[in-house]
Amino acid sequence: MNNNEQYVAAIDIGTTKIVAIVGKKNPNGKIEILGLSKAPSNGVKRGVVLNIEETVSAIETTVTDVQHRSGIVFTDVFVGIAGQHIKSMKSRGYINRNSLDDEITKDDVFNLTQDMHKIPIEIGEEIIHVIPQNFIVDNETGVKNPIGMCGKRLEANFHIVIGQVASAKNIEKCIKKSGLKVKDLILEPLASSDAVLTDDEKEAGVVLVDIGGGTTDVAVYYDNIIRHTAVIPFGGNVVTKDIKEGCSILLRYAEQLKVQYGSALGDIAPEDKVVSVPGISGRDPKEISFKSLAYIIQSRMEEIIDAVNFEIQSSAYAEKISAGVVITGGGAMLKHLPQLVKFKTAMDVRIGFPNEHLAGSSREEINQPMFSTSVGLIMRGLDYLETYKSSFNAGEKSEMSEEEEESFERKRAETQTRPLDETDGKISWTEKVKKSLSKMFETEDQDIS
């Protein structure tokens, strides 16, 4: 299968929805989405899987649907990981080389990066991503590509993303119980960033805020390097619960009120408008004013924005963010939210749509903030395959007769019960680091020459 025909499938396991998506890269380098399906997520809370069976059922529903919609059969998937257990830290590592006169090689950089996986972390945690930021050669700082330089001591600053081992294992277990294999786990803020941020924004300095149902993901970029990542353990669902409790109504009506009539600014909501909500079990309907509703929403959104502000200050890049804030995710569609974020952060704000790299007939359907992470996972998946020269287990599905379709479902059921080899489709960490950094430095060498 050539590069233009390489299909990639991804699953975004969120707190409110689970999305299965299939895409490919067209000859112009744009992403073409061939199929997308979503189902309600009932087994996930704040990005962490709490009910395996319900999550597996939702994954199976979306996967079966997207395979029929796209005509693509797949068994490998890229999966996003987020949740309140995710945290990031900065660390510096170094190696002393044998000779001052020998040039620094790729192996030296590989060894330095690999050493970062030996840093002490708490029991039950694992390192998900190790991202080099800059290098220091014999106290010469700000080196982006040390290969070819001479020096005795090679140091580097790293951005390290850490998560709970149990949370990652539960995600992998859900995927395997659905008859699929995890090709790679990808941090969701990184995927969303790829889908909605421009190169100019990343260079100038920008904050991505992905407001999901259970969590709010934050990523800070400066000089084309990710400087800070964080997951805030609340999102759009807490706003809905506040409306439910504040107005004494059912949760489903609270969600409808938020989406249809909600505003993030109470001061500009009309005072003379009310909406009637059906009473519980035949009781009299309730009348709720637009202004009261807006103030409930505003108070909770201010709390979320304050938490985002704290992460921006913690990144130490608050003064260097020239491009401001980009908000995305399902929560970004709340009316007047950009104005509130701009007021609270004193930065320029825009809503991020995943249309930067999209093409094809389904572009308008997919171009919604709630699908930013899903599109980003497809982009990261394609980059993964190019980096490791890896193939992806997917192929086109021809029109099936009823007998063939029954056979396909039987095979799929057998796959669900077949024990999977733990090493199947996996690349050793050493090989993964070497190939990833090799690609990065080859590209930089070409630019220099």
DRENDO-1510 file (C-alpha; in Angstrom, 1 decimal, always signed):
<recs>
REC; n; res; u; v; w
REC; 1; MET; +0.0; +0.0; +0.0 .
REC; 2; ASN; +1.6; +3.3; -1.0 .
REC; 3; ASN; +1.7; +6.4; +1.2 .
REC; 4; ASN; -1.4; +8.0; -0.4 .
REC; 5; GLU; -3.4; +4.8; +0.3 .
REC; 6; GLN; -2.3; +4.4; +3.9 .
REC; 7; TYR; -5.4; +4.4; +6.1 .
REC; 8; VAL; -5.3; +5.3; +9.8 .
REC; 9; ALA; -7.9; +4.7; +12.5 .
REC; 10; ALA; -8.1; +6.4; +15.9 .
REC; 11; ILE; -10.4; +6.3; +18.9 .
REC; 12; ASP; -10.9; +9.3; +21.2 .
REC; 13; ILE; -12.2; +8.0; +24.6 .
REC; 14; GLY; -13.8; +11.0; +26.2 .
REC; 15; THR; -16.0; +11.6; +29.3 .
REC; 16; THR; -19.1; +12.5; +27.3 .
REC; 17; LYS; -18.5; +10.8; +24.0 .
REC; 18; ILE; -16.4; +8.1; +22.3 .
REC; 19; VAL; -15.4; +8.9; +18.7 .
REC; 20; ALA; -14.0; +6.4; +16.2 .
REC; 21; ILE; -12.5; +8.0; +13.1 .
REC; 22; VAL; -10.8; +6.8; +9.9 .
REC; 23; GLY; -8.7; +9.0; +7.6 .
REC; 24; LYS; -5.8; +9.1; +5.1 .
REC; 25; LYS; -3.4; +11.6; +3.6 .
REC; 26; ASN; -4.2; +12.8; +0.1 .
REC; 27; PRO; -1.6; +13.6; -2.6 .
REC; 28; ASN; -1.5; +17.2; -1.5 .
REC; 29; GLY; -0.5; +16.3; +2.1 .
REC; 30; LYS; -4.0; +17.2; +3.5 .
REC; 31; ILE; -6.0; +14.9; +5.8 .
REC; 32; GLU; -9.1; +13.3; +4.3 .
REC; 33; ILE; -11.6; +11.9; +6.8 .
REC; 34; LEU; -13.3; +8.8; +5.4 .
REC; 35; GLY; -15.6; +8.0; +8.3 .
REC; 36; LEU; -16.5; +9.2; +11.8 .
REC; 37; SER; -18.9; +7.8; +14.4 .
REC; 38; LYS; -19.6; +8.8; +18.0 .
REC; 39; ALA; -21.5; +7.3; +20.8 .
REC; 40; PRO; -22.3; +8.4; +24.4 .
REC; 41; SER; -19.6; +7.6; +26.9 .
REC; 42; ASN; -21.0; +6.3; +30.2 .
REC; 43; GLY; -18.0; +4.4; +31.6 .
REC; 44; VAL; -15.5; +7.3; +31.8 .
REC; 45; LYS; -15.2; +10.0; +34.4 .
REC; 46; ARG; -12.8; +13.0; +34.1 .
REC; 47; GLY; -10.9; +11.2; +31.3 .
REC; 48; VAL; -10.3; +8.0; +33.3 .
REC; 49; VAL; -12.0; +4.6; +32.5 .
REC; 50; LEU; -14.1; +3.5; +35.5 .
REC; 51; ASN; -16.4; +1.0; +33.8 .
REC; 52; ILE; -14.7; -1.4; +31.4 .
REC; 53; GLU; -17.9; -3.1; +30.1 .
REC; 54; GLU; -19.7; +0.1; +29.2 .
REC; 55; THR; -16.7; +1.6; +27.6 .
REC; 56; VAL; -16.1; -1.5; +25.5 .
REC; 57; SER; -19.7; -1.5; +24.4 .
REC; 58; ALA; -19.5; +2.2; +23.3 .
REC; 59; ILE; -16.2; +1.5; +21.4 .
REC; 60; GLU; -17.7; -1.6; +19.6 .
REC; 61; THR; -20.7; +0.5; +18.6 .
REC; 62; THR; -18.6; +3.3; +17.1 .
REC; 63; VAL; -16.1; +1.0; +15.4 .
REC; 64; THR; -18.7; -1.2; +13.8 .
REC; 65; ASP; -20.5; +2.0; +12.6 .
REC; 66; VAL; -17.4; +3.7; +11.2 .
REC; 67; GLN; -16.3; +0.5; +9.4 .
REC; 68; HIS; -19.6; +0.4; +7.6 .
REC; 69; ARG; -19.6; +4.1; +6.8 .
REC; 70; SER; -16.0; +4.2; +5.5 .
REC; 71; GLY; -15.8; +0.8; +4.0 .
REC; 72; ILE; -12.4; +0.3; +5.8 .
REC; 73; VAL; -11.8; -2.7; +8.0 .
REC; 74; PHE; -9.1; -2.1; +10.6 .
REC; 75; THR; -7.7; -3.8; +13.7 .
REC; 76; ASP; -5.0; -1.3; +14.7 .
REC; 77; VAL; -5.9; +2.0; +16.3 .
REC; 78; PHE; -4.2; +5.1; +17.7 .
REC; 79; VAL; -5.8; +6.1; +21.1 .
REC; 80; GLY; -5.7; +9.4; +23.0 .
REC; 81; ILE; -4.9; +9.5; +26.7 .
REC; 82; ALA; -5.8; +12.3; +29.0 .
REC; 83; GLY; -7.4; +12.4; +32.5 .
REC; 84; GLN; -6.7; +14.0; +35.8 .
REC; 85; HIS; -3.8; +11.7; +36.4 .
REC; 86; ILE; -1.7; +13.4; +33.7 .
REC; 87; LYS; +1.1; +15.7; +34.8 .
REC; 88; SER; +4.2; +17.2; +33.3 .
REC; 89; MET; +7.6; +18.2; +34.6 .
REC; 90; LYS; +10.8; +19.7; +33.4 .
REC; 91; SER; +14.1; +17.9; +33.8 .
REC; 92; ARG; +17.7; +18.3; +32.7 .
REC; 93; GLY; +20.0; +15.4; +31.9 .
REC; 94; TYR; +23.6; +15.1; +30.8 .
REC; 95; ILE; +26.3; +12.7; +29.6 .
REC; 96; ASN; +30.0; +13.1; +29.7 .
REC; 97; ARG; +31.7; +12.0; +26.5 .
REC; 98; ASN; +35.1; +10.2; +26.2 .
REC; 99; SER; +36.8; +12.7; +23.9 .
REC; 100; LEU; +36.6; +16.5; +23.5 .
REC; 101; ASP; +37.7; +16.3; +19.9 .
REC; 102; ASP; +35.2; +13.8; +18.6 .
REC; 103; GLU; +31.9; +15.1; +17.1 .
REC; 104; ILE; +28.7; +14.6; +18.9 .
REC; 105; THR; +26.7; +11.9; +17.1 .
REC; 106; LYS; +23.1; +10.8; +17.0 .
REC; 107; ASP; +23.9; +8.0; +19.4 .
REC; 108; ASP; +25.0; +10.5; +22.0 .
REC; 109; VAL; +21.6; +12.2; +21.7 .
REC; 110; PHE; +19.8; +8.9; +21.8 .
REC; 111; ASN; +21.6; +7.8; +24.9 .
REC; 112; LEU; +20.9; +11.1; +26.7 .
REC; 113; THR; +17.2; +10.9; +25.8 .
REC; 114; GLN; +16.9; +7.3; +26.8 .
REC; 115; ASP; +18.5; +8.1; +30.2 .
REC; 116; MET; +15.6; +10.3; +31.0 .
REC; 117; HIS; +13.4; +7.2; +31.4 .
REC; 118; LYS; +15.5; +6.3; +34.4 .
REC; 119; ILE; +14.5; +9.5; +36.4 .
REC; 120; PRO; +12.7; +8.7; +39.7 .
REC; 121; ILE; +9.0; +9.0; +39.5 .
REC; 122; GLU; +6.3; +7.9; +42.0 .
REC; 123; ILE; +5.2; +4.3; +42.3 .
REC; 124; GLY; +2.4; +3.4; +39.9 .
REC; 125; GLU; +3.4; +6.1; +37.3 .
REC; 126; GLU; +5.0; +5.8; +33.9 .
REC; 127; ILE; +6.6; +8.2; +31.5 .
REC; 128; ILE; +4.4; +8.7; +28.4 .
REC; 129; HIS; +6.4; +11.3; +26.4 .
REC; 130; VAL; +10.0; +12.7; +26.6 .
REC; 131; ILE; +10.3; +15.8; +24.5 .
REC; 132; PRO; +13.7; +17.5; +24.1 .
REC; 133; GLN; +13.5; +21.3; +24.2 .
REC; 134; ASN; +17.1; +22.5; +23.8 .
REC; 135; PHE; +20.6; +21.3; +24.3 .
REC; 136; ILE; +23.7; +22.6; +26.1 .
REC; 137; VAL; +27.2; +21.7; +24.8 .
REC; 138; ASP; +30.0; +22.6; +27.3 .
REC; 139; ASN; +27.9; +25.3; +28.9 .
REC; 140; GLU; +27.0; +26.8; +25.5 .
REC; 141; THR; +23.2; +27.1; +25.8 .
REC; 142; GLY; +20.3; +27.4; +23.3 .
REC; 143; VAL; +21.6; +24.7; +20.9 .
REC; 144; LYS; +18.8; +23.1; +18.9 .
REC; 145; ASN; +20.9; +20.5; +17.0 .
REC; 146; PRO; +24.1; +19.5; +18.7 .
REC; 147; ILE; +25.0; +16.8; +16.2 .
REC; 148; GLY; +28.4; +17.6; +14.6 .
REC; 149; MET; +29.6; +19.9; +17.3 .
REC; 150; CYS; +32.6; +19.1; +19.5 .
REC; 151; GLY; +32.3; +19.0; +23.2 .
REC; 152; LYS; +33.0; +16.9; +26.3 .
REC; 153; ARG; +29.6; +17.4; +28.1 .
REC; 154; LEU; +26.2; +17.2; +26.4 .
REC; 155; GLU; +23.2; +18.4; +28.4 .
REC; 156; ALA; +19.5; +18.9; +27.5 .
REC; 157; ASN; +16.3; +20.3; +28.9 .
REC; 158; PHE; +13.4; +18.0; +28.6 .
REC; 159; HIS; +9.6; +18.2; +28.9 .
REC; 160; ILE; +8.4; +15.0; +30.4 .
REC; 161; VAL; +4.7; +13.9; +30.5 .
REC; 162; ILE; +3.8; +11.4; +33.2 .
REC; 163; GLY; +0.6; +9.3; +33.7 .
REC; 164; GLN; -0.7; +6.5; +35.9 .
REC; 165; VAL; +0.2; +3.0; +34.7 .
REC; 166; ALA; -3.3; +1.7; +35.7 .
REC; 167; SER; -5.1; +4.3; +33.7 .
REC; 168; ALA; -3.1; +3.5; +30.5 .
REC; 169; LYS; -3.6; -0.3; +31.1 .
REC; 170; ASN; -7.4; +0.2; +31.5 .
REC; 171; ILE; -7.5; +2.1; +28.2 .
REC; 172; GLU; -5.5; -0.7; +26.4 .
REC; 173; LYS; -7.7; -3.3; +28.0 .
REC; 174; CYS; -10.9; -1.7; +26.6 .
REC; 175; ILE; -9.4; -1.6; +23.1 .
REC; 176; LYS; -8.3; -5.2; +23.3 .
REC; 177; LYS; -11.7; -6.3; +24.5 .
REC; 178; SER; -13.2; -4.6; +21.5 .
REC; 179; GLY; -11.1; -6.8; +19.2 .
REC; 180; LEU; -8.6; -4.1; +18.3 .
REC; 181; LYS; -4.9; -3.4; +19.0 .
REC; 182; VAL; -3.3; -0.2; +20.4 .
REC; 183; LYS; -0.7; +1.0; +17.9 .
REC; 184; ASP; +0.3; +3.9; +20.2 .
REC; 185; LEU; -1.1; +6.0; +23.0 .
REC; 186; ILE; -1.0; +9.8; +22.3 .
REC; 187; LEU; -1.4; +12.6; +24.8 .
REC; 188; GLU; -4.7; +14.4; +23.8 .
REC; 189; PRO; -3.5; +18.0; +24.2 .
REC; 190; LEU; -0.7; +17.3; +21.7 .
REC; 191; ALA; -3.2; +15.8; +19.2 .
REC; 192; SER; -5.6; +18.8; +19.6 .
REC; 193; SER; -2.7; +21.2; +19.1 .
REC; 194; ASP; -1.7; +19.6; +15.8 .
REC; 195; ALA; -5.3; +19.9; +14.5 .
REC; 196; VAL; -6.1; +23.5; +15.4 .
REC; 197; LEU; -2.8; +25.5; +15.9 .
REC; 198; THR; -0.9; +27.1; +13.1 .
REC; 199; ASP; +3.0; +27.1; +12.8 .
REC; 200; ASP; +3.0; +30.8; +13.3 .
REC; 201; GLU; +1.1; +30.6; +16.5 .
REC; 202; LYS; +3.4; +27.9; +17.9 .
REC; 203; GLU; +6.4; +30.1; +17.0 .
REC; 204; ALA; +5.0; +33.3; +18.5 .
REC; 205; GLY; +3.8; +31.6; +21.7 .
REC; 206; VAL; +0.2; +30.3; +22.2 .
REC; 207; VAL; -1.9; +28.5; +24.8 .
REC; 208; LEU; -4.3; +25.8; +23.6 .
REC; 209; VAL; -7.3; +25.2; +25.9 .
REC; 210; ASP; -9.3; +22.1; +25.0 .
REC; 211; ILE; -12.5; +22.2; +27.1 .
REC; 212; GLY; -14.0; +18.7; +27.1 .
REC; 213; GLY; -16.8; +17.1; +29.1 .
REC; 214; GLY; -14.8; +15.9; +32.1 .
REC; 215; THR; -11.4; +17.6; +31.7 .
REC; 216; THR; -9.8; +20.8; +30.3 .
REC; 217; ASP; -6.5; +20.1; +28.6 .
REC; 218; VAL; -3.9; +22.9; +28.4 .
REC; 219; ALA; -0.8; +23.1; +26.2 .
REC; 220; VAL; +1.7; +26.0; +26.0 .
REC; 221; TYR; +3.9; +26.4; +22.9 .
REC; 222; TYR; +6.7; +28.9; +22.3 .
REC; 223; ASP; +9.4; +28.9; +19.6 .
REC; 224; ASN; +7.7; +25.8; +18.0 .
REC; 225; ILE; +8.4; +23.7; +21.1 .
REC; 226; ILE; +5.8; +22.5; +23.6 .
REC; 227; ARG; +6.8; +24.0; +27.0 .
REC; 228; HIS; +4.0; +23.0; +29.3 .
REC; 229; THR; +1.1; +20.5; +29.4 .
REC; 230; ALA; -1.6; +20.0; +32.0 .
REC; 231; VAL; -5.0; +18.4; +32.5 .
REC; 232; ILE; -7.5; +20.3; +34.7 .
REC; 233; PRO; -9.9; +17.8; +36.3 .
REC; 234; PHE; -13.2; +19.5; +35.3 .
REC; 235; GLY; -14.9; +20.7; +32.1 .
REC; 236; GLY; -18.3; +21.2; +30.6 .
REC; 237; ASN; -20.0; +18.5; +32.7 .
REC; 238; VAL; -19.6; +20.5; +36.0 .
REC; 239; VAL; -21.3; +23.4; +34.3 .
REC; 240; THR; -24.3; +21.2; +33.5 .
REC; 241; LYS; -24.4; +19.8; +37.1 .
REC; 242; ASP; -24.4; +23.4; +38.5 .
REC; 243; ILE; -27.4; +24.3; +36.3 .
REC; 244; LYS; -29.2; +21.1; +37.4 .
REC; 245; GLU; -28.6; +21.9; +41.1 .
REC; 246; GLY; -29.1; +25.6; +40.8 .
REC; 247; CYS; -32.4; +25.4; +38.9 .
REC; 248; SER; -33.6; +22.1; +40.5 .
REC; 249; ILE; -34.2; +20.4; +37.1 .
REC; 250; LEU; -33.2; +17.1; +35.4 .
REC; 251; LEU; -29.7; +16.7; +34.0 .
REC; 252; ARG; -30.9; +16.3; +30.4 .
REC; 253; TYR; -32.8; +19.6; +30.6 .
REC; 254; ALA; -29.8; +21.3; +32.2 .
REC; 255; GLU; -27.6; +20.2; +29.2 .
REC; 256; GLN; -30.2; +21.5; +26.7 .
REC; 257; LEU; -30.4; +24.9; +28.5 .
REC; 258; LYS; -26.6; +25.2; +28.5 .
REC; 259; VAL; -26.3; +24.5; +24.8 .
REC; 260; GLN; -29.4; +26.4; +23.5 .
REC; 261; TYR; -29.8; +29.3; +25.8 .
REC; 262; GLY; -26.6; +29.5; +27.9 .
REC; 263; SER; -24.1; +32.4; +27.9 .
REC; 264; ALA; -20.8; +32.8; +29.7 .
REC; 265; LEU; -21.5; +36.5; +30.4 .
REC; 266; GLY; -24.3; +37.2; +32.9 .
REC; 267; ASP; -24.1; +41.0; +32.6 .
REC; 268; ILE; -25.2; +41.0; +28.9 .
REC; 269; ALA; -27.9; +38.3; +29.2 .
REC; 270; PRO; -31.4; +39.7; +28.7 .
REC; 271; GLU; -33.3; +40.2; +31.9 .
REC; 272; ASP; -36.8; +39.9; +30.4 .
REC; 273; LYS; -36.4; +36.5; +28.7 .
REC; 274; VAL; -37.3; +33.2; +30.4 .
REC; 275; VAL; -37.4; +29.6; +29.3 .
REC; 276; SER; -39.9; +27.1; +30.6 .
REC; 277; VAL; -38.6; +23.7; +31.6 .
REC; 278; PRO; -41.0; +20.7; +32.1 .
REC; 279; GLY; -41.6; +19.8; +35.7 .
REC; 280; ILE; -40.5; +16.4; +37.2 .
REC; 281; SER; -43.1; +13.6; +36.8 .
REC; 282; GLY; -46.0; +15.9; +35.9 .
REC; 283; ARG; -45.3; +18.8; +38.3 .
REC; 284; ASP; -45.7; +22.4; +37.2 .
REC; 285; PRO; -43.1; +23.6; +34.7 .
REC; 286; LYS; -40.3; +25.9; +35.9 .
REC; 287; GLU; -39.5; +29.2; +34.4 .
REC; 288; ILE; -35.8; +30.1; +34.4 .
REC; 289; SER; -34.5; +33.5; +33.4 .
REC; 290; PHE; -31.7; +33.8; +30.8 .
REC; 291; LYS; -29.7; +36.1; +33.2 .
REC; 292; SER; -29.8; +33.6; +36.2 .
REC; 293; LEU; -28.7; +30.8; +33.8 .
REC; 294; ALA; -25.8; +32.9; +32.5 .
REC; 295; TYR; -24.6; +33.8; +36.0 .
REC; 296; ILE; -24.5; +30.1; +37.0 .
REC; 297; ILE; -22.5; +29.3; +33.9 .
REC; 298; GLN; -20.2; +32.3; +34.3 .
REC; 299; SER; -19.2; +31.4; +37.8 .
REC; 300; ARG; -18.1; +27.9; +36.9 .
REC; 301; MET; -16.3; +29.0; +33.7 .
REC; 302; GLU; -14.4; +31.6; +35.6 .
REC; 303; GLU; -13.2; +28.9; +37.9 .
REC; 304; ILE; -12.0; +26.8; +34.9 .
REC; 305; ILE; -10.3; +29.9; +33.4 .
REC; 306; ASP; -8.6; +30.7; +36.7 .
REC; 307; ALA; -7.2; +27.1; +36.7 .
REC; 308; VAL; -5.9; +27.7; +33.1 .
REC; 309; ASN; -4.4; +31.0; +34.2 .
REC; 310; PHE; -2.5; +29.2; +37.0 .
REC; 311; GLU; -1.1; +26.7; +34.5 .
REC; 312; ILE; +0.0; +29.5; +32.1 .
REC; 313; GLN; +1.9; +31.2; +35.0 .
REC; 314; SER; +3.4; +27.8; +36.1 .
REC; 315; SER; +4.8; +27.4; +32.6 .
REC; 316; ALA; +7.1; +30.4; +33.0 .
REC; 317; TYR; +6.2; +31.6; +29.5 .
REC; 318; ALA; +3.2; +33.9; +30.4 .
REC; 319; GLU; +5.1; +37.0; +29.2 .
REC; 320; LYS; +6.1; +35.4; +25.9 .
REC; 321; ILE; +2.7; +34.3; +24.6 .
REC; 322; SER; +2.2; +36.7; +21.7 .
REC; 323; ALA; -0.6; +34.7; +19.9 .
REC; 324; GLY; -2.8; +34.5; +22.9 .
REC; 325; VAL; -5.3; +31.7; +23.6 .
REC; 326; VAL; -7.0; +29.2; +21.3 .
REC; 327; ILE; -10.0; +27.4; +22.8 .
REC; 328; THR; -11.3; +24.2; +21.3 .
REC; 329; GLY; -13.3; +21.1; +22.3 .
REC; 330; GLY; -17.1; +20.8; +22.8 .
REC; 331; GLY; -17.1; +23.4; +25.6 .
REC; 332; ALA; -15.6; +26.1; +23.2 .
REC; 333; MET; -19.0; +26.6; +21.5 .
REC; 334; LEU; -20.6; +28.1; +24.7 .
REC; 335; LYS; -21.9; +31.6; +23.7 .
REC; 336; HIS; -19.7; +34.6; +24.7 .
REC; 337; LEU; -16.9; +32.3; +26.1 .
REC; 338; PRO; -14.2; +33.9; +24.0 .
REC; 339; GLN; -15.1; +37.3; +25.4 .
REC; 340; LEU; -14.9; +36.0; +29.0 .
REC; 341; VAL; -11.6; +34.3; +28.4 .
REC; 342; LYS; -10.2; +37.5; +26.9 .
REC; 343; PHE; -11.4; +39.5; +29.9 .
REC; 344; LYS; -9.9; +37.0; +32.4 .
REC; 345; THR; -6.6; +36.4; +30.7 .
REC; 346; ALA; -6.0; +39.8; +29.0 .
REC; 347; MET; -4.9; +37.9; +25.9 .
REC; 348; ASP; -6.3; +37.6; +22.3 .
REC; 349; VAL; -8.7; +34.6; +22.0 .
REC; 350; ARG; -10.0; +32.6; +19.0 .
REC; 351; ILE; -12.0; +29.4; +18.7 .
REC; 352; GLY; -9.9; +26.6; +17.2 .
REC; 353; PHE; -11.5; +24.6; +14.4 .
REC; 354; PRO; -9.7; +21.5; +13.0 .
REC; 355; ASN; -9.8; +22.8; +9.4 .
REC; 356; GLU; -6.1; +23.7; +9.2 .
REC; 357; HIS; -5.2; +20.4; +7.5 .
REC; 358; LEU; -8.5; +19.0; +6.4 .
REC; 359; ALA; -9.7; +18.3; +2.9 .
REC; 360; GLY; -12.3; +16.3; +1.2 .
REC; 361; SER; -16.1; +16.2; +1.0 .
REC; 362; SER; -16.6; +15.6; +4.7 .
REC; 363; ARG; -14.6; +18.6; +5.8 .
REC; 364; GLU; -17.7; +20.7; +6.8 .
REC; 365; GLU; -19.2; +17.9; +8.9 .
REC; 366; ILE; -15.9; +17.2; +10.8 .
REC; 367; ASN; -14.9; +20.9; +11.2 .
REC; 368; GLN; -16.3; +21.3; +14.7 .
REC; 369; PRO; -14.2; +22.0; +17.9 .
REC; 370; MET; -15.5; +18.8; +19.5 .
REC; 371; PHE; -13.6; +16.8; +16.9 .
REC; 372; SER; -10.3; +18.5; +17.3 .
REC; 373; THR; -8.7; +15.7; +19.3 .
REC; 374; SER; -10.0; +13.1; +16.9 .
REC; 375; VAL; -8.5; +14.8; +13.8 .
REC; 376; GLY; -5.3; +15.4; +15.7 .
REC; 377; LEU; -5.0; +11.7; +16.5 .
REC; 378; ILE; -5.3; +10.9; +12.8 .
REC; 379; MET; -2.5; +13.4; +12.1 .
REC; 380; ARG; -0.3; +12.0; +14.8 .
REC; 381; GLY; -1.0; +8.4; +13.6 .
REC; 382; LEU; +0.1; +9.3; +10.0 .
REC; 383; ASP; +3.3; +10.9; +11.4 .
REC; 384; TYR; +3.9; +7.8; +13.5 .
REC; 385; LEU; +3.7; +5.5; +10.5 .
REC; 386; GLU; +6.1; +7.8; +8.5 .
REC; 387; THR; +8.6; +8.1; +11.3 .
REC; 388; TYR; +8.8; +4.3; +12.0 .
REC; 389; LYS; +8.2; +3.2; +8.4 .
REC; 390; SER; +5.4; +1.1; +9.9 .
REC; 391; SER; +2.5; -0.4; +8.2 .
REC; 392; PHE; -1.1; -0.2; +9.4 .
REC; 393; ASN; -3.5; -3.1; +9.5 .
REC; 394; ALA; -6.3; -1.8; +7.4 .
REC; 395; GLY; -7.8; -2.3; +4.0 .
REC; 396; GLU; -10.8; -1.4; +1.8 .
REC; 397; LYS; -14.0; -3.4; +2.4 .
REC; 398; SER; -16.0; -4.3; -0.7 .
REC; 399; GLU; -19.7; -4.4; -0.7 .
REC; 400; MET; -20.7; -7.5; +1.3 .
REC; 401; SER; -23.5; -9.9; +0.9 .
REC; 402; GLU; -25.5; -10.9; +4.0 .
REC; 403; GLU; -23.6; -14.2; +4.3 .
REC; 404; GLU; -20.2; -12.3; +4.1 .
REC; 405; GLU; -21.3; -9.7; +6.6 .
REC; 406; GLU; -22.4; -12.5; +9.1 .
REC; 407; SER; -19.0; -14.1; +8.5 .
REC; 408; PHE; -17.2; -10.8; +9.2 .
REC; 409; GLU; -19.1; -10.4; +12.5 .
REC; 410; ARG; -18.2; -13.9; +13.5 .
REC; 411; LYS; -14.5; -13.4; +12.8 .
REC; 412; ARG; -14.7; -10.1; +14.7 .
REC; 413; ALA; -16.3; -11.9; +17.7 .
REC; 414; GLU; -13.5; -14.5; +17.6 .
REC; 415; THR; -10.9; -11.7; +17.5 .
REC; 416; GLN; -12.5; -10.3; +20.7 .
REC; 417; THR; -11.9; -13.6; +22.6 .
REC; 418; ARG; -8.4; -14.4; +21.1 .
REC; 419; PRO; -5.6; -13.6; +23.5 .
REC; 420; LEU; -3.3; -11.0; +22.0 .
REC; 421; ASP; +0.4; -11.1; +22.1 .
REC; 422; GLU; +1.6; -8.2; +24.3 .
REC; 423; THR; +4.5; -7.4; +21.8 .
REC; 424; ASP; +2.3; -7.6; +18.7 .
REC; 425; GLY; +2.6; -4.4; +16.8 .
REC; 426; LYS; +4.9; -2.8; +19.4 .
REC; 427; ILE; +8.2; -1.2; +18.9 .
REC; 428; SER; +10.9; -1.3; +21.6 .
REC; 429; TRP; +11.4; +1.9; +23.4 .
REC; 430; THR; +15.1; +2.1; +22.3 .
REC; 431; GLU; +14.1; +1.7; +18.7 .
REC; 432; LYS; +11.3; +4.2; +19.1 .
REC; 433; VAL; +13.5; +6.9; +20.5 .
REC; 434; LYS; +16.2; +6.4; +17.9 .
REC; 435; LYS; +13.9; +6.6; +15.0 .
REC; 436; SER; +12.0; +9.6; +16.3 .
REC; 437; LEU; +15.1; +11.6; +17.0 .
REC; 438; SER; +16.8; +10.4; +13.8 .
REC; 439; LYS; +13.9; +11.9; +11.8 .
REC; 440; MET; +14.1; +15.2; +13.7 .
REC; 441; PHE; +17.8; +15.7; +13.2 .
REC; 442; GLU; +17.8; +14.5; +9.5 .
REC; 443; THR; +15.3; +17.3; +8.8 .
REC; 444; GLU; +17.3; +19.9; +10.6 .
REC; 445; ASP; +20.5; +18.8; +8.8 .
REC; 446; GLN; +18.7; +19.3; +5.5 .
REC; 447; ASP; +17.7; +22.8; +6.5 .
REC; 448; ILE; +21.2; +23.7; +7.5 .
REC; 449; SER; +22.8; +22.4; +4.3 .
</recs>
